[in-house]
Structure formats: structure tokens, C-alpha cells
Amino acid sequence: MNTLTVQSNGNGHHNSPEHLDEIAEHPELMLIDTHTAIEESVREILCAVGEDPNRDGLLRTPHRVAKMYGELLEGYTQDLDTIVNNAMFEVEYGEGEMVVVADIEYGSMCEHHMLPFVGKAHVAYIPRDKVIGLSKIPRIVDMFARRLQVQERLTNEIADALVQVIDPVGVMVVVEGQHSCASLRGVEKHGLNMITTAQRGEFRANPGLREEYYRLIGK
């Protein structure tokens, strides 16, 4: 396996790699370099706030934080086709009837302050020709949630992904979120529940469908 040479500029930072084609062929090399870059940045943050990154309690903190970001932001390494993996099936289903997957727990990170927000997503669609495997909808939610996000965009990305994958008659998504940036800083209000919606196709045109959807998810 080829190795990736990363040049240092002398102060602990690394310049961008010159061989982008090599990264494309071996994406794991970029992951290794990204992990190292995050570790070095965390050490700088610790110094900037007046801490000693070499003291016992913080010695492994940069490594842990880099690993954490790899987990929380793994959505950047995923794509819709791989997540769905052709798990779409032709099933006879009542015309105009909806499929609802409710109470999908998610965790994301606000792109404004890089603080977490968590909550539940409720997803419904009206099949046209095909249905999608049950496990794929939570995975789609997680793929978009595990990126730097705002809740409004997250809600619409979930809806648009289902439209793209199965071309349904309609899609409706409701996302609830509790944001650390509101509870820990700024207004410092706990218990705030932000609700965002995205409607596509028949859900946008038919109030009765929306009422049935809200009844089914208990809202």
C-alpha cells in the first residue's frame, strides 16, 4: 500500500496534501490525517483556555475528541446509494395509504457552535410503486444528522432523500430537537423543543393527509 506524505509547515500544522488522486484511491489515508489534524487542534484549544495538555487527565483527550468527531460526523463518509443498497421492493399497498416510521432518535451537531442537538424524527410516505426497507429510513436520518447541521436543513434533506430514492406520491417529515446551544449558552433556557416540518407531494396539497399523519404519530 502506498503511503501518503504530508508536509509540515513547522508549527504543528500540516499543509494540504499534493496528491489528491492518491487520497481518492485510498480514502483511509485522509481519515488518518484528519484524525491527526483534529488531535493537534484540540491540543491548541486546551492551551488557549489555559490548560496543560500534558497533564495526566488531558493526555489522551485530543485522541478521544478526534475519535468522537469521527463517530458524530461519520455522515460525511456516507452516501445515499450505499445506505439504501437497493432495498426497495414492489409491494401491493392501498392507494393513498401511508407508511409511517415514528420516534426515530437522532443526535446531531449544530453547525453554528458545534454543540449537540438531539431529538426524534417522524417520517411518512405514500408509496407509488415501491416501498423502502424499514431499517433504511432511520439510517437515512442518521446519515444526514451525523454532519454539522441546522435542524431546518436536516428535515428537508430527509424528505428530499426519500423523494429521490423511491419517488413516492408524498412525503412528510417532522423533526423535534432540543439544542444545547439554547440550554447551555445564549438564552440558557432548558426544555425548549424545536419542531420543523417538510412536506412533499400529496402531503403539501391534502390537509386531511397531514391530519391523519399527526394523529398516527401522536401529535
Secondary structure, DSSP 8 states (H G I E B T S, - for coil): -------B-SSS-B---S-HHHHHH-HHHHHHHHHHHHHHHHHHHHHHTT--TTSGGGTTHHHHHHHHHHHHTGGGG--HHHHHTT-EEE----TT--EEEEEEEEEEEETTT--EEEEEEEEEEE-SSEEE-TTHHHHHHHHHHSSEE-HHHHHHHHHHHHHHHH--SEEEEEEEEEEHHHHTSTT--TT--EEEEEEEEHHHH-HHHHHHHHHHTT-
